[in-house]
Amino acid sequence: MISVNPSEARAVRQRARDGSLTGPTAGLATGFVQVNLVVLPEAQANGFLRFCQANPKPCPLIAVSEPGQRTCELLGNDLDIARDVPAYHVYRHGELSGTAGDVSDLWRDDLVTFALGCSFSFEHALMQNGVAVRHIDESRNVPMFKTSIPLQAAGGFSGHMVVSMRPFPAAQAIRAIQITTRFPLAHGAPVHFGDPALIGIRDLMNPDYGDSVSIYSNETPVFWACGVTPQQVLMDAGVPFAITHSPGHMLVTDIPESQVTLL
Amino acid sequence: MISVNPSEARAVRQRARDGSLTGPTAGLATGFVQVNLVVLPEAQANGFLRFCQANPKPCPLIAVSEPGQRTCELLGNDLDIARDVPAYHVYRHGELSGTAGDVSDLWRDDLVTFALGCSFSFEHALMQNGVAVRHIDESRNVPMFKTSIPLQAAGGFSGHMVVSMRPFPAAQAIRAIQITTRFPLAHGAPVHFGDPALIGIRDLMNPDYGDSVSIYSNETPVFWACGVTPQQVLMDAGVPFAITHSPGHMLVTDIPESQVTLL
């Protein structure tokens, strides 16, 4: 067991809150769960909750706040949803209308917060088990792709899955499948590997989000459901108002990774 | 929990013993572990035991008998190693010298029996989980291939792994990796998938043992360590005397499959 100290997670949130941290959170407060954030007015939130529950691989729900609350005890103490993320995206009518380091001034009594698991948890576990993660080794963002994999329509939302891709030699891919199976709240096991055309991806070197990474001739691309999926779905639905984290700039929680790990 | 009745396993052994069962054991006494059998003189057995322990994926040890014993309490009650397998192979100086339905007359006080887990256990689990197994659907023997994957030399034995191959669409392959991970005593997770040339296999349609099976364009071949490996190693080593089961004609034990299943 790695001992973890929640004060490290709180310190990261404090730095985001006071404006001294504006960059990505990868590698910060190691051992604590970081989450994708989606904030929606209650009018859309109830349907979105049903959509997440119908699509747990791209939208693994870790916590849902009460309407209007900027705190969330399930995620941590001394936590301010409107200030503790280093960078927010603000969407209006399905389009990105701006970025901000603090959304206190946009807060409303009807806003509901969704905290969704993110792949940082399983990437940490992969590396601890000696499985190298290419985009981290190459200091890039993970490559992400729109696919033809249909989502389960629910709550008025529908669309297709966005996936992240990590290449491995087969033996490491098998190990990665075993390890990520232990993280159902961080997208879990992959949804596909091998031929990208079978899930509607044309060119692995041209991701829809993130950066491309090297893929060697002895490697297979492995695809996981991605937390960008709900953002894409909300944009496609043209929701009137939404706040999310900016990609890579996650909310750091007090939840130890061990708490979201099976076995 | 499926309730299992050990009398079914004993009935299969009794039919093999009295000569009324001479065919393969697949599908008989469902829910009980069937094992690969290797019987060696003590002079080779001690080294072979070290070899198995060094190579647990192809040679998962379920039980090792005391020298000369034809019974094995770990495997079952009222069990006769020399008569309860429907068909035996007898090897002399590294070559198959004959087959028999009863090896009582060949028994010696120095013979040690090795019971090794077999893929029947995980194939049963795959089908119970809705993962179709091609060679079963096509009523063929599983295709098996010699590979370039080196074994750990130990006890005077060495060589390369023999693997079995089952094709799946990627999503089913991922599920198959998860399910077979639960069966470390039945070869466990695969050792490779995808490009067969990477493990020294030239032609998937020409297996070294067993039959070829259909592989569709949306499928990936997935390779598991195979219980034929120890037989191949013993033949390559030219051991003076050995008895094994005939492929597909396994020893049915009283061990419920649940007892060799993780989780």
Boltz contact constraints between the chains, C-beta under 6 A:
constraints:
  - contact:
      token1: [A, 170]
      token2: [B, 192]
      max_distance: 6.0
  - contact:
      token1: [A, 170]
      token2: [B, 193]
      max_distance: 6.0
  - contact:
      token1: [A, 170]
      token2: [B, 194]
      max_distance: 6.0
  - contact:
      token1: [A, 174]
      token2: [B, 177]
      max_distance: 6.0
  - contact:
      token1: [A, 174]
      token2: [B, 189]
      max_distance: 6.0
  - contact:
      token1: [A, 174]
      token2: [B, 190]
      max_distance: 6.0
  - contact:
      token1: [A, 177]
      token2: [B, 174]
      max_distance: 6.0
  - contact:
      token1: [A, 177]
      token2: [B, 177]
      max_distance: 6.0
  - contact:
      token1: [A, 178]
      token2: [B, 181]
      max_distance: 6.0
  - contact:
      token1: [A, 181]
      token2: [B, 178]
      max_distance: 6.0
  - contact:
      token1: [A, 189]
      token2: [B, 174]
      max_distance: 6.0
  - contact:
      token1: [A, 190]
      token2: [B, 174]
      max_distance: 6.0
  - contact:
      token1: [A, 192]
      token2: [B, 170]
      max_distance: 6.0
  - contact:
      token1: [A, 193]
      token2: [B, 170]
      max_distance: 6.0
  - contact:
      token1: [A, 194]
      token2: [B, 170]
      max_distance: 6.0
  - contact:
      token1: [A, 194]
      token2: [B, 220]
      max_distance: 6.0
  - contact:
      token1: [A, 198]
      token2: [B, 218]
      max_distance: 6.0
  - contact:
      token1: [A, 218]
      token2: [B, 198]
      max_distance: 6.0
  - contact:
      token1: [A, 220]
      token2: [B, 194]
      max_distance: 6.0
